[in-house]
Amino acid sequence: MGTNIPRLSREAQRRIEESFDNDREAHELLDLIVMEFTTDPMSVQCFDERIVERAKICVAKRKNFVASGGIL
């Protein structure tokens, strides 16, 4: 009885890893933007306040996930 574990090609693995790397980069950039929103209230004028709040929530969720041992 062999196990039929699905395997991804090296190319598929590379693409998935690149996507994860891109997500990490996006969150690092978003974190910088949120820090700017937080430290300079005038900087939020170019964004709808709802978008600023969404960005803040997104960054907070990511930080909580990473702090709790989540890996991405």
N, C-alpha and C positions, 0 to 999 in steps of 0.2 A: 504494500500500500504506500505509494509515493504521495507526497504532499504536492498539491497543485497550487503553489503560491504564485500569484501574478507577479510578473517582473516588468519593471519599466526599462526602457532602453536607456543607454547612457545619455543620449540626446534629451530624452524626456526628463531624466533626473537633473541634467544641467539646466534645463528651462525652468523647472520647478524651483531649484536653488536660486536661480537668477531672480525669479519672481519674489521669493522670500527676501533676498537681499534688497530688492527694490522697495518692498514694503517697509523694511527696517529703515532704509534711507528716507522714505516719505515721512515716517514717524519722527525721525531726527529733525527733518526740516520743519515739520509741523510743530514740534516742540519749541524750536527757535522762534517761530512765528507767534506762538501762544505766549512765550516769555515776553516778546515785544508788546503784545496786546496788554499783558498784565502790568508791565513796567511803564508803559507810555499810553495812557488812555486816549490820547489824541490819534494814535496810530490806527485805532479801530474805525476811524471815520470813513475809510475807503472800503469798508466791508459792512454788509448788513449785520446788525447785532446778533441775529439768529445764527448766522454762519460762524461768527466769533464764538458763540456759546457752543455750537456743535464741535468746533475745533478744540475748545477747552475740554469738553467731555471726552472726545476721542483720545486726546493725549492722556488724560487722567486714567481712562480705562486701560490704555496700553501700559502705563507706568505701574498700575496695580497688578496687571497680569504678569509683567516681568518681575516685579518685586515678590510675587507669590510663587516664583519658581517656574513660571511659564517660559517656554523656549520657542522663540521664533527668530 
